[in-house]
Amino acid sequence: MKTLIVATAIAMMFSLNLNAAPDGKNTKSAAKVHIFQTNTESVDVYVAKTPGELVKISVLSESGTPLIKARVKKQSSRYLRFHMNELPEGTYIVKVEQNGETISEMEVSK
């Protein structure tokens, strides 16, 4: 229950963030991303973006091999939890990409 409340609070915080240029026109900016690991069995990713923009999230091995993938396009904000309990112990990279560019990356351990 606490996790749901915290995730909702983070979602509301990001959804209130407005992006505008000084001339008043909307700017196309990268999504807002927060990656965090509260235990060794999972990693959480929160994404806030404009609906319709594609964001790709991957969990990669140390060698760069994609092990888990997810895509977020329709939603303006999304909270994802990647369960790593079936992966062997080691170090992994969580990478978030938009428009072919890495916008956030974090090394996590299991």
C-alpha positions in Angstrom: 0.0 0.0 0.0 2.8 2.4 0.8 4.4 1.7 -2.6 1.2 2.6 -4.3 0.9 5.9 -2.4 4.5 6.8 -3.1 4.1 5.9 -6.8 1.0 7.9 -7.1 2.6 10.9 -5.4 5.6 10.7 -7.8 3.2 10.4 -10.8 1.3 13.5 -9.7 4.5 15.4 -9.2 5.7 14.6 -12.7 2.4 15.2 -14.3 2.3 18.8 -12.9 5.6 19.7 -14.5 4.9 21.9 -17.6 7.4 22.3 -20.4 7.1 25.6 -22.3 9.6 27.7 -24.2 9.9 31.4 -23.3 7.9 32.4 -26.4 5.0 30.3 -25.1 5.3 27.5 -27.6 5.5 23.9 -26.3 8.9 22.4 -26.6 9.5 18.7 -27.4 11.6 17.5 -24.6 12.8 14.2 -23.3 10.6 12.2 -20.9 11.1 12.5 -17.2 12.4 9.2 -15.8 13.1 7.9 -12.3 14.8 4.5 -11.9 15.2 3.1 -8.4 15.9 -0.2 -6.7 14.5 -0.9 -3.3 15.5 -4.5 -3.1 17.7 -6.9 -5.1 14.7 -8.8 -6.6 13.2 -5.9 -8.6 13.9 -2.5 -10.1 11.2 0.2 -10.6 11.0 2.7 -13.4 8.7 5.7 -13.5 8.2 7.5 -16.8 6.3 10.8 -17.4 6.0 12.0 -21.0 3.7 13.4 -23.6 1.1 10.8 -24.7 2.0 9.2 -28.1 5.8 9.6 -27.7 7.6 6.2 -27.6 9.9 5.4 -24.7 11.8 2.1 -24.6 13.0 0.5 -21.3 15.5 -2.3 -21.3 17.3 -4.4 -18.7 20.6 -5.4 -20.1 23.3 -7.8 -19.0 26.8 -6.5 -18.4 27.7 -7.4 -21.9 24.8 -5.3 -23.3 22.5 -8.2 -24.2 18.8 -7.2 -23.7 17.1 -9.5 -21.1 13.9 -7.6 -20.4 12.2 -5.0 -22.7 9.1 -2.7 -22.3 7.6 0.1 -24.4 5.5 3.0 -23.2 3.6 5.0 -25.9 0.0 5.7 -25.1 0.2 6.7 -21.4 1.4 10.1 -20.2 2.9 8.5 -17.1 3.7 4.9 -16.3 5.2 3.0 -13.3 6.8 -0.3 -14.2 8.4 -2.9 -11.9 10.8 -5.4 -13.5 11.1 -8.6 -11.4 14.7 -9.9 -11.5 14.2 -13.0 -9.4 14.7 -15.3 -12.4 18.0 -13.7 -13.4 21.3 -14.9 -12.0 23.2 -12.8 -9.5 25.2 -10.1 -11.1 25.2 -6.5 -12.3 22.6 -5.3 -14.8 22.0 -2.0 -16.6 18.5 -0.4 -16.8 18.4 1.8 -19.9 15.6 4.2 -21.0 15.6 5.5 -24.6 13.6 8.0 -26.5 14.1 8.9 -30.2 17.1 6.6 -30.3 18.9 8.4 -27.5 19.6 7.2 -24.0 17.8 9.6 -21.6 18.4 7.6 -18.4 20.6 4.7 -17.3 21.3 3.0 -14.0 23.4 0.1 -12.9 21.7 -2.3 -10.6 22.8 -5.4 -8.7 21.1 -8.7 -7.9 
